[in-house]
Structures are given as C-alpha cells and as structure tokens.
Amino acid sequence: MNTLRDDLAAYLDALPVVDCHAHTRLRREYVEQGPRSLFQMTAYFDREVAAIAAAMPEALPPAGSSDQQRWERLRAILKRARNESYWRHNLVVYRDLFGMEGEELGDDNWEALNARIKAQTADPDWYHHVIVERSHVRTQVKNIPWFQDWEPEYFTAILRMEPALELYRPEPRQQLEGFLGREIRCVRELREALAELVQRYRARGAVGIKLAHAYRRTLQSEPVPEVAAALIFDRALRGEKLPWSDAKRLEDYIIFFLCGLCTDTGLIFDIHTGVQGNGCWIPDSNPLLLLNLIRDFPRTRFNLYHAGYPWSREIGTMAKHFSNVWLNMAWMYVISMEASRQALDEWIDLVPGYRLLGFGSDVNMPEFVYGHLVMARSCLADVLAKKVERDFLSREAAEDLGRMLLYDNAAELYGVN
C-alpha cells in the first residue's frame, strides 16, 4: 500500500518543471563536443576532487592517462569523500540514466558504465530526451554572459552583469563600447550604455539580470552620490589605478543603478547569496547584507539564490518581511538534502507560497539537471508529507504547493508560457 509520501512523490514526478537557475550547455554545443566518458560525466564533485588533489597530488591523472588510470585515481578520492551529496548526485545520474548496477561505483562496474555513457551521449537526440522527456523541464532560466546567445527552445535568458561593476577597468569597458558602437566617457554615458545593453537583451526575450559579485566582494553596498561616482570614474578613465575603497564605491553606485533599472523595466534582479566556491570568503555572501537594497527598492523583485545557505533561516525571515523577495532553491539539494528539507520546512510556515522557487539545477550538463531534479522531488515529497501528517497542512494545499514550487511560481515570475 502506498504511503502519503509515495503518493506525493508520484504527483511531483509527473509535474512540468521550470529550472530556475541554469548554466546548462546549449544543445548545439553539447552535440558538437561529442560523446562524454565517465570521467567527464561529473558535476560539483569536481570541486572536491580539486580540493583533495591539492592535498594528495598523486590523485590527479597525468596528461594522456588511460581510463584505467583515471579510475584508479578517482577510486582513491572516493575513499575519502563518497559520503558527500555532491557525489551522490553523480550516483543518481549513473543509476537512473546509464543503468549502473549496484549501489556504488567500483572495480566491478565502472568499465560497463563508462561504455554506456560514451554510447548514449553520442546520440544527437540524447540532450532533448534527458531535458524534456525524462525531466519534464519546460524551460531553464539560463545565465547569459555579455554578448552571448541562447536557444529559446530550451532556455529563458537572464543577463549576467558582473562586468558592469568593473567598467572602471579598460577591458570590459572597451568590450561594451565595441558591442554597442558607442564611447563611454563619463558616468552618464556609463549608465546609458548599461541601459542600452539591458534593453537589447530584453527586446530579445531576457527577463532579468543576475549578479554573482559575492564570489569576489561583499554583498554589502551603500548609496553613492552621482557627483562622487563621476569623480572616481573620471580618474579611472585617465588611467589611474583605483584603490579598492574607491572602486567599491563606484561598484556600489552601479549596483543601485541596476536596481532602479529593474524597477523601471520590470526585470527581475537575481543575486547569488550563500554558499560559495572553493576558497571564497563565505561571509561576503550573507543575504542580510542586501537588506538596504531590498528596502530602498520596494518595487524591484529580488530573486535570492541558493537558499542563502548557511543563512537559510535568515533569508526566510527576509522574505517573510519583504514582499519583493523571492527565495530560490537553486543548487541546494546537491549541497545538502537535509539542509534543503530544513529550509523548505521552515519557509512553508513563514513565506507566502507564491514566492518560493523550488528548483534550480545550477549545473552545466543535461544529465545533472535530471539528477538534481530527482533529489529535489525527493526532498519536496518528504517535506510536504510531513506538513500534512504533522503540521496541519491539507493534502490539497500540499499538492498545490508542490506544483507552485516546481512550475507555477517560476512561470508567473519569469513570464513563461
């Protein structure tokens, strides 16, 4: 007999999905780059491989290594780190999509798995099969770097804007000037150029902008008068190397300008918060550092990524008190399934359901979109069943919420048909 949790899991498995944060390769790139092997079919576990290999260099395969040598080195790393969600994400993909036998990857099954991966990823229809037929993904909200394109059949565009913060440097400024066919000779022309760039992408279907500046600086920013920003930018245009204190003030000025631009155009402002990459300064990404922006731009819709982890309770409180904040679970389930359950458990009690975005793959290959989605649906089924059984949520409300988190909320926010 099926349990409530089983019934909810089956319901979630059948729903369409909007992937609310993607870096997935374009289909044409995936096909052009040819079949993958087991040792290319990895995602975030590569970060652990890099970290462990720094401590044990013998774990890195030398150039020209055979698959056997690559396996032996991977096996050594797995002995140290196969407990992590990052690795379990891989196992979901290996089992579900490539038919890996057994619970773990080992000496007895890696060669057969490697052969199946090479065969299946050589099929030009494999990409579409995984994204559309297996995952039920209707669109992926993809981060688009400046001057690049996307495939509307699979993606909805969000324009990455970190280069905008560094227009005091000649290289990004000259690239933008070349793309737009105009010079940037003062702060006013800087604003005009950024507005034109954003409008060009908006006219082609982009629905928002994205900043991930917390990887290199603090999320904290303060309003800067235009006169002060103009003086700093003029010094940069004259070739002066700006001290960080001045560069940050100019960046802060641009951040506030971008918030206002989103208000004026109706674009969504996506911001990376929480968990960082290897070696990044974790406190820089604390979502509480964004409170003054969120307060000062009440008509800008802020989409805050990665559950703010490890500040998931704090970011939930932010969304409780600010109706212009959406909470995005991108990346979270492969970081920690248990932390994901805890965040969702509290948010469902705190935040109106329409501002919760339940899935964002944050991976670069279609297979790992699928694997991440399997983990997401499992966590959602756990939490929703618990809410019905213990916390007075009706089954009808739980099913409605499941569809909202996986599809409806993102479709409304991003204007997805």
N, C-alpha and C positions, 0 to 999 in steps of 0.2 A: 504494500500500500504506500502511495506517495505521501510524503510529508508536505506541510505548507511550504517549507523551504524548497523542496523539489518542484512544487507547482510554480512558485515564483521564479525559480531558475529557468524553467521551461518557457515561461512567459517572456522573460528578459531575452532569452536566446533568440526568440522569433522577432524581436523588435528591430526596426530600422535604427541606424546609428548615425549621428554626426560626430566625427572625430574633431574635438575642439582645439587641438594643437598638434600640428604635424610638421615633420621635416622629410616626409617620405619622398624618395626619388621619383622624378617624373617617369611615367611608363616608358617613354621612348629611351630615356637614359638607362633604365633597368634592362631593357631588351638589348640595347646596343652593347652594354658591358658584359653580356654573355652569361653563361651559367655560373653559379656560385658553387663553392665547396663547403664542407662542414666548417672549415676554418675561416671562411668569410661570412658564414651564417651566424653572426653574433650581434649583440646589441650592447647594452650598458655594461655587460660583464667585461668588455674590453678595458673599461676603466680599472677594474680590479686586476686584470692581467697586467696592465701597465704599472700599477702600484706595487704588486707583488714582485714583478720582474725587476723593479728598481732595487728590491732587497735581495733578490736571487737572480742575477743576470743570466745564469745558465738556463733559466726558464724561457728565454726569448729564442725562437728558432733563428739560426743564421740564414743569410740570403741563400736562396736555392735549395732550401730544405725540402726533403720529401714529405709526403703526407704522413708517413710513419714517424718521422722525426717530429713533425708538428704535433702529432697526437701524444707522443711521449712527453713533450714539454707541457702540453695542456693538461695531461693527466697529473703531472706534478703540482700544477697550480690548483687543480680541483681538490686535491687532498687538503688544501689549506682554506678553500673558500666556497665549496659547493653548497654550503648552507644558505647562501645569500639569495634574496629574491631576484637579484639580477641574473643569477644562474638558473633559478627555477623558471624564469621567463623563457630562457632558451629551451629547457626541457619540455615546456608546454608546446612550443613550436615543433621540436623534433618529434614528439609523440603524435600530435594531432595532424600535422600537415605532411610529415615524411615517414610516418609509420615506424618510428623507433620502437624496438621491442625492449621490454624491461623498464625498470624504474629509473635507472641511472645510465649514463654513458660510460662505457668501459671497454676493455680489451676485446670483449666478445661481440660487440655490436657497432663499434664506431665505423668500421670499413663499409658495412652494408648501408649505414645511414649516410655516409659520405657519398656513396654511389647514387643513392636515391635523390639526394639534394642536387647533385650535378645533373641528373636526368630530368627532374621535374622543373628546375629553374631554367632549363634550356627551352622549354615550351613558351612560345611568344604569347600564349593566352593565359599563362600561369598568373601573371600580375592581376589581371581582371578577375580571374577566378577567386583569388585569395581575398581581394578587397571587396568585391561586390557580391559574389556568390557565397563565399564562406563567412565573411564578416558582416554582411548586410550594411556596409558603410555607404551612405548616400553622398557624402562629401567629406573632405578633410580640409580643415582650416589651416592652410599652409603658410608658414613664414616665407616671404619672398624677399630675398636680398635686393638692394637697389639695382635697377636696370635689368633685372631678370624676368623671365616669363613663367607661366604655369599652364597646366592643362585643365580647362574648366570642366571637362567631363568628370574629373576626379577631385578637383581642388577648388576651394574658395580662398581668395587671397587676403593676407594680412601683410602690410609692408613693414619690413624691419627698418628701424630708424636710428640705430646706434651711430651710424656715420654722421647723422645730423648733429650729434653732440660734439663732434670733433672737427667742425668746419673751420676752426682756427688753424688747423693743420693744412698745408698746401695740397697734399694728395687727395683727400676726399673732396676738398673744395673744387679743385680743378676737374675732377671726375664729374661732379654735379654740373659745373659750368659747361663742360663738353656735352653732357647729355641734354641739357636744356637749351644750349646755344645762347647763353647769356652770361654776363660777368656778375660777380658778387663783390662789390667794392665798399659795402657798408652794412650795418646791421639791418637797415630797412630792406636792402636788396637780399640779404640772407633770409629774412622772413618771407619775402616774395618768392624766392626760389624754392624754399621748402613748401610753401603753399601750392606752387605750381606743380612740383613733383607729386605731392599727395593727390592733387586734383587729377593729374594724368592717370594715376593708378585707380583712383576712384571711378573715373569715367569708364575704365575697362572692367570694373566689377569688384575692385578691392573694397572690403567692408570695414577695415580698421587699420591701425598702426600698432607696432609692437616695440617695446624697449626691453632689452635684457642687460641694461647697464650695470646691474648689481654684480655681474661677473668681474668687473674691474674697478668699481667705485661704489660708494654708499648710495642707497635709495633716497637718503635724506636730501632734500633740496629746499631752497628758500627763494622767495621772490626777489628779483634784482631789478632796479630801475633801468629803463632803457638807456638813459644817459651813461650810466656806469658800464652797461654791457657794450655800448658803442665805443667807449674809450678803450676797453680791453680788446675788442675786436680790431680796432684800428691799429693797435700795437702789434697784433698778430699779423695783420696784412703787411705791415712794414718789415716783417721778418723777425720780430722779437720773439724769443722763446719765453713763453708764459710760465711763471711759477704755478704750481698746482692750485694754490688758493685762488688765483685769478681765472685759470682755466675752468675750475669748478663753478665759479660764479657765472661764467658765460654759458656753461652747460646747463646750469640751473635756469638761466633765462630762457634757453631754448626749450627745456622741459615744460616750463609754464606756458610758453607759446604753443607748443604742441597740444597741451591740454585744451587751451582755448580754441585751437583749430578743430579739435574733435567735437567740441561743443557746437561750433558754428556749422560744421558739415554733417553732423550726426554719425560720425565714425566712432567705432569702439576703440578704447585705449587699452591694449593688452600689456601687462607688465609682469616680467619674471620676478617672483618672490620665493623665498625659502631656499630649499636645497640647492647646493652649488656643485661645480665641477671639482676635480682634484686640485687641491692647493688654493682654492679661492677663500677669501676671508668671509666666513659664514655670517657674522653679524651685519655685514653690509646689506644683506638681503632680507632683513627683518621687515615684514609688511607694515608694522606700526610706524616705520619711518615715512610712510606715504600719507599719513593722516592729514597733514596740512593741505596737500594737493586735493585729496578727496573732499575735504571741507570747502576749499576755495573754488572748486569747480563742480557744484552740485548737479549740473545738467550734463556732465560728461559721464558716460558709462564706462567704469573701470572693470576690466576683467583680470582678476589676480590669479596667477598661475600657481600650480604645484601645492595647493592647499596651504601655502605659506610654511610648509614643514621645515623645521620643527615647531613653528608658531601657529599650528592649526587651530588651537583654541582662541588665540588672539585674533586671527583673521576671521574666524567665525563671529566673534564679538563685533568686529568692524562691520561685517555685512548685516549684523543684527541692527546696528545703529545708523548705517548709511545706506539709503535705498538705491544709491548709484553704484553699488559694489556687487559684482558677480564673482562667485567662487568657482575655480576651475580645478578639477582633479587631475589635470594633465601630469603624466609621469609617475603619479603617486603609487599606483598598485605594484609597479615593479621596484619601487623604492622599498616599500613595506606594505604588505597586505594588511597586517594588523593595525598599523598606523592609519591606513585608509579606512578600515572599519570604524576605528575610534573617531576619526574626523567626521565621517558621514553620520555616525550615531548621534553626535552632539549637534551637528549642523541641522539635521532634520528636526530637532527640537527647537532650534534657535531661529532659523532663517526661512523666510517665505520660499516655498519650493521652486518658484519660477526663476530664482537667481542662483540655482545650483546647476553646475555643468558637470555631468557625471563621468565623462571620459575624454581624455586626450592622449593619443598614443605617444607622441614625442620621440618617435623612432624614425630611422631612415630607410627601412625596407618593409615591404608589404607583409611579409611573414610575421614580423614582430608587431605590426598593428594588430593582426589576428591574435597572437599570443597574449598581448597586453589586454585585449578586449575580453578574452576568456577569463583572465584574472579579475578584471573589473566586474564582469557579470557575477562571478562567484562571490565577491565581496558585497555587492549590492543585494544579492539574494540573502546572504547571511544577515545583513543589517535590517532589511525590510521584514524578514520573517521574525526577527527579534522584536521589532517595533510592534508588530501585530500581536505576538504572543505575550509580550510583557509590558508594553508601553502605551496601550490603548489606541493604537492606530488601526483604523479599519482596513480590511483586506482591499476594499475598493480604493481607498486612499493610497495604499501601498502600491497597487498596480498603476494607478495614475502617476504617482511619483516616479516609479521606475521608468515609465515612458517619457516623463518630463526630463529626467536626468540624462537619458540616453539620446533623446531626439528632440522633443518639443521645445525645450528651453533654448537650445542652440539654434534650432531652425528659426525661432522667433527673433533671437538676438542678432543673428547674422543674416536674417532675411533669406533663408534657404527655402526654395520651393520643394 
